[in-house]
Amino acid sequence: MKNKFLYYFIMSFCFVGFMSCSDDEDTSIQFYASSEKVNTISVTSIGEAFVEVRNVNGTFTVKSNNEALATASINEHSVINIKGIKEGTTSITVTDSENRSATLNVEVITQTLSLLVTKHETLVEALNPTTGDQAAIDKIKAEIDGKLVPVGSGYKLMYTSDYTGNLIYYPDTKKLTEKVNGTFKWDGNEVSGKRVLKLYYNDKEFVYSFGTDLTVRTSTAPPVFLIIDFTDAYSQMIKPKITKAVGGLLVMSTTSF
Protein backbone atom coordinates (compact mmCIF):
# COMPACT_ATOMS: atom_id res chain seq x y z
CA MET A 1 0.00 0.00 0.00
CA LYS A 2 2.82 2.36 0.81
CA ASN A 3 4.46 1.63 -2.52
CA LYS A 4 1.20 2.28 -4.34
CA PHE A 5 0.70 5.57 -2.51
CA LEU A 6 4.28 6.58 -3.29
CA TYR A 7 3.73 5.76 -6.95
CA TYR A 8 0.69 8.04 -7.23
CA PHE A 9 2.49 10.75 -5.29
CA ILE A 10 5.44 10.70 -7.66
CA MET A 11 3.16 10.64 -10.74
CA SER A 12 1.17 13.55 -9.37
CA PHE A 13 4.35 15.50 -8.76
CA CYS A 14 5.56 14.81 -12.31
CA PHE A 15 2.20 15.86 -13.74
CA VAL A 16 2.26 19.15 -11.84
CA GLY A 17 5.83 19.68 -12.97
CA PHE A 18 4.86 19.00 -16.55
CA MET A 19 2.03 21.48 -16.40
CA SER A 20 4.34 24.07 -14.89
CA CYS A 21 6.81 23.61 -17.70
CA SER A 22 4.05 23.87 -20.31
CA ASP A 23 2.90 27.15 -18.82
CA ASP A 24 6.44 28.53 -18.84
CA GLU A 25 6.08 30.15 -22.28
CA ASP A 26 8.26 32.87 -23.77
CA THR A 27 6.32 36.05 -22.99
CA SER A 28 8.93 38.44 -24.38
CA ILE A 29 7.98 40.87 -27.14
CA GLN A 30 8.39 39.16 -30.51
CA PHE A 31 8.36 40.23 -34.17
CA TYR A 32 6.69 38.35 -37.02
CA ALA A 33 6.83 38.88 -40.78
CA SER A 34 4.60 36.71 -42.99
CA SER A 35 3.77 34.60 -39.91
CA GLU A 36 7.45 33.83 -39.28
CA LYS A 37 9.33 35.01 -36.22
CA VAL A 38 12.15 37.37 -37.20
CA ASN A 39 14.98 39.23 -35.53
CA THR A 40 16.05 41.07 -38.71
CA ILE A 41 14.02 42.52 -41.58
CA SER A 42 15.24 43.68 -44.99
CA VAL A 43 13.68 46.53 -46.93
CA THR A 44 14.69 48.41 -50.07
CA SER A 45 15.61 52.07 -50.06
CA ILE A 46 12.23 53.00 -51.56
CA GLY A 47 10.24 50.05 -50.26
CA GLU A 48 8.42 49.15 -47.10
CA ALA A 49 7.94 46.13 -44.85
CA PHE A 50 5.18 45.21 -42.43
CA VAL A 51 5.96 43.56 -39.10
CA GLU A 52 3.53 42.18 -36.53
CA VAL A 53 4.33 42.60 -32.84
CA ARG A 54 3.28 39.92 -30.37
CA ASN A 55 3.28 39.62 -26.57
CA VAL A 56 3.04 43.34 -25.91
CA ASN A 57 1.22 44.36 -22.75
CA GLY A 58 -1.25 47.15 -23.38
CA THR A 59 -0.38 49.64 -26.07
CA PHE A 60 3.08 50.07 -27.56
CA THR A 61 5.23 52.66 -29.26
CA VAL A 62 7.87 52.23 -31.96
CA LYS A 63 10.98 54.26 -32.65
CA SER A 64 13.50 54.12 -35.47
CA ASN A 65 17.03 54.40 -34.16
CA ASN A 66 18.16 56.13 -37.37
CA GLU A 67 15.43 57.84 -39.38
CA ALA A 68 17.95 58.80 -42.04
CA LEU A 69 18.03 55.11 -42.98
CA ALA A 70 14.52 53.90 -42.16
CA THR A 71 11.33 55.17 -40.54
CA ALA A 72 8.84 53.20 -38.48
CA SER A 73 5.20 53.81 -37.62
CA ILE A 74 2.17 51.89 -36.37
CA ASN A 75 -0.75 51.53 -38.77
CA GLU A 76 -4.46 51.18 -38.00
CA HIS A 77 -4.06 47.40 -37.60
CA SER A 78 -1.36 47.79 -34.92
CA VAL A 79 1.23 46.54 -37.39
CA ILE A 80 4.61 48.26 -37.74
CA ASN A 81 5.23 49.84 -41.13
CA ILE A 82 8.95 50.17 -41.85
CA LYS A 83 9.97 52.35 -44.81
CA GLY A 84 13.47 52.27 -46.27
CA ILE A 85 15.23 55.56 -46.97
CA LYS A 86 18.92 54.95 -47.50
CA GLU A 87 21.22 51.94 -47.63
CA GLY A 88 22.61 50.87 -44.28
CA THR A 89 21.91 48.94 -41.10
CA THR A 90 19.83 50.23 -38.21
CA SER A 91 17.13 49.01 -35.81
CA ILE A 92 13.74 49.86 -34.38
CA THR A 93 12.71 49.64 -30.75
CA VAL A 94 9.25 48.72 -29.49
CA THR A 95 8.20 49.63 -25.95
CA ASP A 96 4.92 48.53 -24.36
CA SER A 97 2.79 49.97 -21.53
CA GLU A 98 4.81 48.14 -18.89
CA ASN A 99 8.03 49.66 -20.23
CA ARG A 100 9.20 46.35 -21.68
CA SER A 101 11.09 46.75 -24.91
CA ALA A 102 12.48 44.74 -27.81
CA THR A 103 14.68 45.60 -30.78
CA LEU A 104 14.35 44.54 -34.40
CA ASN A 105 17.35 44.87 -36.72
CA VAL A 106 16.67 46.56 -40.06
CA GLU A 107 18.80 46.19 -43.18
CA VAL A 108 18.13 48.74 -45.91
CA ILE A 109 19.22 47.70 -49.39
CA THR A 110 19.46 50.14 -52.29
CA GLN A 111 16.70 49.61 -54.82
CA THR A 112 18.32 49.16 -58.21
CA LEU A 113 17.13 48.68 -61.77
CA SER A 114 19.66 47.49 -64.35
CA LEU A 115 18.68 47.84 -68.00
CA LEU A 116 20.63 46.17 -70.80
CA VAL A 117 20.27 47.58 -74.33
CA THR A 118 19.68 44.61 -76.62
CA LYS A 119 18.48 46.23 -79.86
CA HIS A 120 17.81 49.49 -81.71
CA GLU A 121 14.62 50.31 -83.51
CA THR A 122 13.65 53.49 -85.37
CA LEU A 123 10.38 54.85 -86.64
CA VAL A 124 10.11 57.70 -89.17
CA GLU A 125 6.80 58.87 -90.59
CA ALA A 126 6.16 61.44 -93.31
CA LEU A 127 3.13 63.30 -94.62
CA ASN A 128 1.86 61.57 -97.78
CA PRO A 129 5.18 59.86 -98.52
CA THR A 130 5.97 58.70 -102.03
CA THR A 131 8.27 55.98 -103.29
CA GLY A 132 10.84 58.65 -104.02
CA ASP A 133 10.83 59.74 -100.38
CA GLN A 134 11.98 56.36 -99.09
CA ALA A 135 15.68 57.08 -99.57
CA ALA A 136 15.42 60.24 -97.43
CA ILE A 137 13.44 58.38 -94.78
CA ASP A 138 16.02 55.58 -94.67
CA LYS A 139 18.79 58.16 -94.30
CA ILE A 140 17.01 59.72 -91.32
CA LYS A 141 16.59 56.29 -89.75
CA ALA A 142 20.31 55.65 -90.12
CA GLU A 143 21.13 59.04 -88.56
CA ILE A 144 18.87 58.34 -85.59
CA ASP A 145 20.34 54.88 -85.15
CA GLY A 146 23.80 56.43 -84.97
CA LYS A 147 22.70 58.80 -82.20
CA LEU A 148 21.48 56.00 -79.92
CA VAL A 149 23.69 54.45 -77.26
CA PRO A 150 25.18 51.18 -78.57
CA VAL A 151 23.66 47.74 -78.29
CA GLY A 152 25.36 46.03 -75.36
CA SER A 153 25.47 49.20 -73.28
CA GLY A 154 23.52 49.47 -70.05
CA TYR A 155 22.13 51.68 -67.34
CA LYS A 156 22.09 50.96 -63.62
CA LEU A 157 19.59 53.09 -61.72
CA MET A 158 20.12 53.27 -57.94
CA TYR A 159 17.12 54.86 -56.23
CA THR A 160 17.53 57.38 -53.43
CA SER A 161 13.83 58.28 -53.50
CA ASP A 162 10.71 57.10 -55.32
CA TYR A 163 11.59 59.12 -58.43
CA THR A 164 15.27 60.03 -58.30
CA GLY A 165 18.65 58.48 -57.76
CA ASN A 166 22.17 57.89 -58.97
CA LEU A 167 23.03 56.44 -62.33
CA ILE A 168 25.87 54.41 -63.81
CA TYR A 169 26.13 54.21 -67.59
CA TYR A 170 28.20 51.37 -69.07
CA PRO A 171 29.13 51.95 -72.74
CA ASP A 172 29.89 48.21 -72.92
CA THR A 173 28.51 45.91 -70.23
CA LYS A 174 31.28 43.43 -70.98
CA LYS A 175 33.74 46.00 -69.65
CA LEU A 176 32.25 47.04 -66.31
CA THR A 177 35.38 48.94 -65.30
CA GLU A 178 34.53 51.52 -67.98
CA LYS A 179 31.62 53.53 -66.66
CA VAL A 180 30.18 57.01 -66.31
CA ASN A 181 28.39 58.29 -63.22
CA GLY A 182 25.31 60.45 -63.35
CA THR A 183 21.81 60.88 -61.98
CA PHE A 184 18.28 60.11 -63.10
CA LYS A 185 14.78 61.37 -62.51
CA TRP A 186 11.32 60.11 -63.38
CA ASP A 187 8.86 62.81 -64.43
CA GLY A 188 5.16 62.50 -65.12
CA ASN A 189 3.81 63.53 -68.49
CA GLU A 190 0.31 64.89 -67.87
CA VAL A 191 -0.50 65.20 -71.57
CA SER A 192 0.23 61.62 -72.60
CA GLY A 193 -0.18 60.06 -69.20
CA LYS A 194 3.23 58.42 -69.56
CA ARG A 195 6.26 58.67 -67.34
CA VAL A 196 9.42 60.23 -68.68
CA LEU A 197 12.89 59.10 -67.66
CA LYS A 198 15.56 61.81 -67.59
CA LEU A 199 19.18 60.68 -67.51
CA TYR A 200 22.02 63.08 -66.73
CA TYR A 201 25.59 62.08 -67.54
CA ASN A 202 28.53 63.30 -69.64
CA ASP A 203 27.18 66.84 -69.06
CA LYS A 204 24.12 66.02 -71.14
CA GLU A 205 20.45 65.30 -70.53
CA PHE A 206 18.79 62.36 -72.26
CA VAL A 207 15.00 62.27 -72.13
CA TYR A 208 13.25 58.95 -72.75
CA SER A 209 9.67 57.88 -72.60
CA PHE A 210 9.26 54.40 -71.19
CA GLY A 211 7.00 52.67 -73.68
CA THR A 212 6.23 49.51 -75.57
CA ASP A 213 7.01 48.46 -79.12
CA LEU A 214 7.53 51.04 -81.85
CA THR A 215 5.91 48.92 -84.53
CA VAL A 216 2.78 46.79 -84.72
CA ARG A 217 3.40 43.22 -83.62
CA THR A 218 1.26 40.22 -82.73
CA SER A 219 3.16 39.46 -79.52
CA THR A 220 0.97 39.32 -76.41
CA ALA A 221 3.85 40.76 -74.38
CA PRO A 222 5.38 43.60 -76.42
CA PRO A 223 9.00 44.49 -75.64
CA VAL A 224 9.85 47.56 -73.61
CA PHE A 225 11.68 50.50 -75.16
CA LEU A 226 13.38 53.62 -73.95
CA ILE A 227 12.13 55.97 -76.65
CA ILE A 228 13.78 59.26 -77.57
CA ASP A 229 12.06 61.76 -79.85
CA PHE A 230 14.04 63.38 -82.69
CA THR A 231 11.05 64.86 -84.52
CA ASP A 232 12.03 68.49 -83.86
CA ALA A 233 15.42 67.93 -85.49
CA TYR A 234 13.70 67.17 -88.81
CA SER A 235 10.65 69.45 -88.55
CA GLN A 236 12.04 71.94 -91.10
CA MET A 237 12.27 69.36 -93.88
CA ILE A 238 9.88 69.97 -96.78
CA LYS A 239 10.46 66.92 -98.94
CA PRO A 240 9.48 64.68 -97.32
CA LYS A 241 7.54 66.42 -94.56
CA ILE A 242 8.53 64.50 -91.43
CA THR A 243 5.75 64.13 -88.87
CA LYS A 244 7.47 61.69 -86.53
CA ALA A 245 11.05 60.57 -85.99
CA VAL A 246 11.89 58.47 -82.94
CA GLY A 247 14.53 56.00 -81.88
CA GLY A 248 14.06 53.21 -79.40
CA LEU A 249 16.39 51.18 -77.19
CA LEU A 250 15.00 47.73 -76.62
CA VAL A 251 15.94 47.03 -73.01
CA MET A 252 15.72 44.12 -70.66
CA SER A 253 16.07 44.01 -66.90
CA THR A 254 19.15 42.14 -65.76
CA THR A 255 21.15 41.31 -62.64
CA SER A 256 24.50 41.00 -64.42
CA PHE A 257 25.63 44.52 -63.52
C-alpha positions as CSV (number, residue, x, y, z in Angstrom):
1,M,0.0,0.0,0.0
2,K,2.8,2.4,0.8
3,N,4.5,1.6,-2.5
4,K,1.2,2.3,-4.3
5,F,0.7,5.6,-2.5
6,L,4.3,6.6,-3.3
7,Y,3.7,5.8,-7.0
8,Y,0.7,8.0,-7.2
9,F,2.5,10.7,-5.3
10,I,5.4,10.7,-7.7
11,M,3.2,10.6,-10.7
12,S,1.2,13.5,-9.4
13,F,4.4,15.5,-8.8
14,C,5.6,14.8,-12.3
15,F,2.2,15.9,-13.7
16,V,2.3,19.1,-11.8
17,G,5.8,19.7,-13.0
18,F,4.9,19.0,-16.6
19,M,2.0,21.5,-16.4
20,S,4.3,24.1,-14.9
21,C,6.8,23.6,-17.7
22,S,4.1,23.9,-20.3
23,D,2.9,27.2,-18.8
24,D,6.4,28.5,-18.8
25,E,6.1,30.2,-22.3
26,D,8.3,32.9,-23.8
27,T,6.3,36.1,-23.0
28,S,8.9,38.4,-24.4
29,I,8.0,40.9,-27.1
30,Q,8.4,39.2,-30.5
31,F,8.4,40.2,-34.2
32,Y,6.7,38.4,-37.0
33,A,6.8,38.9,-40.8
34,S,4.6,36.7,-43.0
35,S,3.8,34.6,-39.9
36,E,7.4,33.8,-39.3
37,K,9.3,35.0,-36.2
38,V,12.1,37.4,-37.2
39,N,15.0,39.2,-35.5
40,T,16.1,41.1,-38.7
41,I,14.0,42.5,-41.6
42,S,15.2,43.7,-45.0
43,V,13.7,46.5,-46.9
44,T,14.7,48.4,-50.1
45,S,15.6,52.1,-50.1
46,I,12.2,53.0,-51.6
47,G,10.2,50.1,-50.3
48,E,8.4,49.2,-47.1
49,A,7.9,46.1,-44.8
50,F,5.2,45.2,-42.4
51,V,6.0,43.6,-39.1
52,E,3.5,42.2,-36.5
53,V,4.3,42.6,-32.8
54,R,3.3,39.9,-30.4
55,N,3.3,39.6,-26.6
56,V,3.0,43.3,-25.9
57,N,1.2,44.4,-22.8
58,G,-1.2,47.2,-23.4
59,T,-0.4,49.6,-26.1
60,F,3.1,50.1,-27.6
61,T,5.2,52.7,-29.3
62,V,7.9,52.2,-32.0
63,K,11.0,54.3,-32.7
64,S,13.5,54.1,-35.5
65,N,17.0,54.4,-34.2
66,N,18.2,56.1,-37.4
67,E,15.4,57.8,-39.4
68,A,18.0,58.8,-42.0
69,L,18.0,55.1,-43.0
70,A,14.5,53.9,-42.2
71,T,11.3,55.2,-40.5
72,A,8.8,53.2,-38.5
73,S,5.2,53.8,-37.6
74,I,2.2,51.9,-36.4
75,N,-0.8,51.5,-38.8
76,E,-4.5,51.2,-38.0
77,H,-4.1,47.4,-37.6
78,S,-1.4,47.8,-34.9
79,V,1.2,46.5,-37.4
80,I,4.6,48.3,-37.7
81,N,5.2,49.8,-41.1
82,I,9.0,50.2,-41.9
83,K,10.0,52.4,-44.8
84,G,13.5,52.3,-46.3
85,I,15.2,55.6,-47.0
86,K,18.9,55.0,-47.5
87,E,21.2,51.9,-47.6
88,G,22.6,50.9,-44.3
89,T,21.9,48.9,-41.1
90,T,19.8,50.2,-38.2
91,S,17.1,49.0,-35.8
92,I,13.7,49.9,-34.4
93,T,12.7,49.6,-30.8
94,V,9.2,48.7,-29.5
95,T,8.2,49.6,-25.9
96,D,4.9,48.5,-24.4
97,S,2.8,50.0,-21.5
98,E,4.8,48.1,-18.9
99,N,8.0,49.7,-20.2
100,R,9.2,46.3,-21.7
101,S,11.1,46.8,-24.9
102,A,12.5,44.7,-27.8
103,T,14.7,45.6,-30.8
104,L,14.4,44.5,-34.4
105,N,17.3,44.9,-36.7
106,V,16.7,46.6,-40.1
107,E,18.8,46.2,-43.2
108,V,18.1,48.7,-45.9
109,I,19.2,47.7,-49.4
110,T,19.5,50.1,-52.3
111,Q,16.7,49.6,-54.8
112,T,18.3,49.2,-58.2
113,L,17.1,48.7,-61.8
114,S,19.7,47.5,-64.3
115,L,18.7,47.8,-68.0
116,L,20.6,46.2,-70.8
117,V,20.3,47.6,-74.3
118,T,19.7,44.6,-76.6
119,K,18.5,46.2,-79.9
120,H,17.8,49.5,-81.7
121,E,14.6,50.3,-83.5
122,T,13.7,53.5,-85.4
123,L,10.4,54.8,-86.6
124,V,10.1,57.7,-89.2
125,E,6.8,58.9,-90.6
126,A,6.2,61.4,-93.3
127,L,3.1,63.3,-94.6
128,N,1.9,61.6,-97.8
129,P,5.2,59.9,-98.5
130,T,6.0,58.7,-102.0
131,T,8.3,56.0,-103.3
132,G,10.8,58.7,-104.0
133,D,10.8,59.7,-100.4
134,Q,12.0,56.4,-99.1
135,A,15.7,57.1,-99.6
136,A,15.4,60.2,-97.4
137,I,13.4,58.4,-94.8
138,D,16.0,55.6,-94.7
139,K,18.8,58.2,-94.3
140,I,17.0,59.7,-91.3
141,K,16.6,56.3,-89.8
142,A,20.3,55.7,-90.1
143,E,21.1,59.0,-88.6
144,I,18.9,58.3,-85.6
145,D,20.3,54.9,-85.2
146,G,23.8,56.4,-85.0
147,K,22.7,58.8,-82.2
148,L,21.5,56.0,-79.9
149,V,23.7,54.4,-77.3
150,P,25.2,51.2,-78.6
151,V,23.7,47.7,-78.3
152,G,25.4,46.0,-75.4
153,S,25.5,49.2,-73.3
154,G,23.5,49.5,-70.1
155,Y,22.1,51.7,-67.3
156,K,22.1,51.0,-63.6
157,L,19.6,53.1,-61.7
158,M,20.1,53.3,-57.9
159,Y,17.1,54.9,-56.2
160,T,17.5,57.4,-53.4
161,S,13.8,58.3,-53.5
162,D,10.7,57.1,-55.3
163,Y,11.6,59.1,-58.4
164,T,15.3,60.0,-58.3
165,G,18.7,58.5,-57.8
166,N,22.2,57.9,-59.0
167,L,23.0,56.4,-62.3
168,I,25.9,54.4,-63.8
169,Y,26.1,54.2,-67.6
170,Y,28.2,51.4,-69.1
171,P,29.1,51.9,-72.7
172,D,29.9,48.2,-72.9
173,T,28.5,45.9,-70.2
174,K,31.3,43.4,-71.0
175,K,33.7,46.0,-69.6
176,L,32.2,47.0,-66.3
177,T,35.4,48.9,-65.3
178,E,34.5,51.5,-68.0
179,K,31.6,53.5,-66.7
180,V,30.2,57.0,-66.3
181,N,28.4,58.3,-63.2
182,G,25.3,60.5,-63.3
183,T,21.8,60.9,-62.0
184,F,18.3,60.1,-63.1
185,K,14.8,61.4,-62.5
186,W,11.3,60.1,-63.4
187,D,8.9,62.8,-64.4
188,G,5.2,62.5,-65.1
189,N,3.8,63.5,-68.5
190,E,0.3,64.9,-67.9
191,V,-0.5,65.2,-71.6
192,S,0.2,61.6,-72.6
193,G,-0.2,60.1,-69.2
194,K,3.2,58.4,-69.6
195,R,6.3,58.7,-67.3
196,V,9.4,60.2,-68.7
197,L,12.9,59.1,-67.7
198,K,15.6,61.8,-67.6
199,L,19.2,60.7,-67.5
200,Y,22.0,63.1,-66.7
201,Y,25.6,62.1,-67.5
202,N,28.5,63.3,-69.6
203,D,27.2,66.8,-69.1
204,K,24.1,66.0,-71.1
205,E,20.5,65.3,-70.5
206,F,18.8,62.4,-72.3
207,V,15.0,62.3,-72.1
208,Y,13.3,59.0,-72.8
209,S,9.7,57.9,-72.6
210,F,9.3,54.4,-71.2
211,G,7.0,52.7,-73.7
212,T,6.2,49.5,-75.6
213,D,7.0,48.5,-79.1
214,L,7.5,51.0,-81.8
215,T,5.9,48.9,-84.5
216,V,2.8,46.8,-84.7
217,R,3.4,43.2,-83.6
218,T,1.3,40.2,-82.7
219,S,3.2,39.5,-79.5
220,T,1.0,39.3,-76.4
221,A,3.9,40.8,-74.4
222,P,5.4,43.6,-76.4
223,P,9.0,44.5,-75.6
224,V,9.9,47.6,-73.6
225,F,11.7,50.5,-75.2
226,L,13.4,53.6,-73.9
227,I,12.1,56.0,-76.6
228,I,13.8,59.3,-77.6
229,D,12.1,61.8,-79.8
230,F,14.0,63.4,-82.7
231,T,11.1,64.9,-84.5
232,D,12.0,68.5,-83.9
233,A,15.4,67.9,-85.5
234,Y,13.7,67.2,-88.8
235,S,10.6,69.5,-88.5
236,Q,12.0,71.9,-91.1
237,M,12.3,69.4,-93.9
238,I,9.9,70.0,-96.8
239,K,10.5,66.9,-98.9
240,P,9.5,64.7,-97.3
241,K,7.5,66.4,-94.6
242,I,8.5,64.5,-91.4
243,T,5.8,64.1,-88.9
244,K,7.5,61.7,-86.5
245,A,11.1,60.6,-86.0
246,V,11.9,58.5,-82.9
247,G,14.5,56.0,-81.9
248,G,14.1,53.2,-79.4
249,L,16.4,51.2,-77.2
250,L,15.0,47.7,-76.6
251,V,15.9,47.0,-73.0
252,M,15.7,44.1,-70.7
253,S,16.1,44.0,-66.9
254,T,19.2,42.1,-65.8
255,T,21.1,41.3,-62.6
256,S,24.5,41.0,-64.4
257,F,25.6,44.5,-63.5
